[in-house]
Amino acid sequence: SKPKAAIMETALRFRGARCGRRAEARRSHGRRRTSVCRASSTNEVWLLDYGAGNVRSIRNAIKHLGYTVRDVESPADLGKSEVNKLVFPGVGAFGSAMGELQRAGYVDALRDYIKSDRPFFGICIGMQVLYEGSEESGGVEGLGVLRGTVRKFDSAPGKPVPHIGWNTIEVEENKSLFMPKQQFQDGRVYFVHSFHGVDAEGPDGSDWLLARGTYHDDAFVAAVGNGSNVFATQFHPEKSGKIGLSLMDNFLSGGRSAAGSGATSPREDKSSRRLAKRVIACLDVRANDEGDLVVTKGDQYDVRESAGDDTSSSSAGDVRNLGKPVELATKYYRWGADEVTFLNITGFRDFPLGDLPMLEVLKRASEDVFVPLTVGGGIRSFTDSEGHHYSSLDVASEYFKSGADKVSIGSEAVTASEEYYARGEQKRGDTSIEEISEKYGKQAVVISIDPRRVWVSSPEECAPLKAVRTARKGPNGEEFCWWQCTVKGGREGRPIGAHEVAVAVEALGAGEILLNCIDRDGTGEGFDLELVSLIADSVNIPVIASSGAGNSRHFVEVFQGTNASAALAAGIFHREEVRIVEIKEDMNESGIPTRQEAEF
């Protein structure tokens, strides 16, 4: 693993660069403030962070809009007159959120604040807890500001739950925070939830509905408000690009924002108003031989240059360097990426929380990237050299605090799956998947599966593992295959298949699957549609297709030929062989629901 001195040296370089960025940010921040905050007597926004998920992103979004963020430190703060603009974000489970609020003494303080007619903005769970209760946590009382119970989406083939991604909303007439209406009507915003409000009825029976969404056959509440001080959204405006930032600024400025005039409306497209298929940019990040974090890309997981790549280069054998993580993440956001994924392949073996540079990457990226960020690598329990034990939940929490919205678990998920079947398909209760999903919600847990194809003459040859008939015959004419899961970056095969792992991790509480394919990695031959179809049809959670993309048609093919919810690529973006806008234009022309938002 990387020496601690080298880690600290790299971290200091990141921090030094960040200080310069902060100084410039303060100068530009002051310039923005004069135009954006003109309608407010104070530019202070109070944030209630009860410890659930990525609050850094909402903090960065507020600062980006030119406001100063202050933290609520105790329930007593909510009774102070200077706390006159409160943002309450949250992710995870209803019961966990209400439990944290109850333990910290915020339940009655929040109810009193809302009754005081001071502005309140709830986000995601921050909206759901306004209801009387939720099917997710039977017997747990909500704040009771809205009548009724939050319900769970019904899953069905082709309708995975959680509802993750960019969907359109239908705005009610004459709702000031969604003005100008044409900017938001049918615009795509980012949702990530398994439970939803059905109606929006205030305590006096009044209609609080501001906007609705539709997920397959389910209509759900997308935004609520009482027409005076309470506003809440099921979607995440801080992760919804320019449209989301404009909506936030409408609230913060009391509906008199100038920010909306600079936001672009979605382009007219040929795709339907269904949930968009996502295009995700992936950055494989690791330390090079000099100790700097770089974005790299391997061919079948080999990230080092070979002498044959460039015999004249002195860097033969070095880690392939395709750019700087934060710069590339920002570029892909501007290109219109629906999400950005960092896969930390540095391979720290002993001390994940000592990976300071990667935490700095997340912090810096979240300052300017307002779409979801996923990070993978080292999400596991460990004991450091001094005997201190850290759970996988501790590690994940540090990533969430640094700006991640989701964490990706790899090798440990395979081990957990093997144990799950060894126990007769019984949960253990303390795996990484179970602990993190219990605290932060299943939507925060992505499982990265790294399989390779194995040909067999008949399904019985690999039973009880799942085999399928393949159009690509094996080297000896085999007509069937299964996909063997690997661990340790593809270096070690395990006696379990991708199908079995996918089914197990869903049962353990995972919310999404990142499906790689070692055979296709770096080939540019397209996604393995047989593998993607097998997994996407075997689980009721979203599946992200990965490995093999070489052009825009490959994205069209995987979305038309499988039930994949998203598709991910890396090298073709880093080398600028294909731009994200080209992929989305091709998808749009093919009638695939697509989010259309890019700066260039």
Protein Blocks (a to p, Z undefined) as FASTA:
>chain_A
ZZfklmmmmmmmmmmmmmmmmmmmmmmmmmmmmmmmmmpcbfcdcdddehgajfklmmmm
mmmnopacdddfbfklmmpmklmcdcdddedjfklmmmmmmmnopmmmmmmmmmnopacd
dehjlmmmmpmbdfklghiacehlagcjdddddddehiacddedjddddddehifklccf
klmgopacddddfbdcfbdcdfkopafbfbdcdehjaccdfbdcehlmgccdfbdfklno
jmlmmmmmmmmnnopafklmmpccddddfbdfbdcddddddddddddfkopacddddeeh
iabdcfklommbckgoiacdebjfklmmmmmmmnopabdcdddfkopaklmmlmmmlmmm
mmmmmmmmccdcddeehiacdddfkopacdfklmmmmmmmnopabdcdfklmmmmmmmmm
mnoopaehlafklmmmmmnopklpccdddddddddfbfklmocbdcdddfbdcfkopabd
cddddeehhlaccfbdfklmmmmmmmnopabdcdddfklgonlnopafklmmmmmmmpcc
dcddeehiabfklmmmmmmmmccfbdcdfklmmnomacfklmmmmmmmnopacddddfZZ
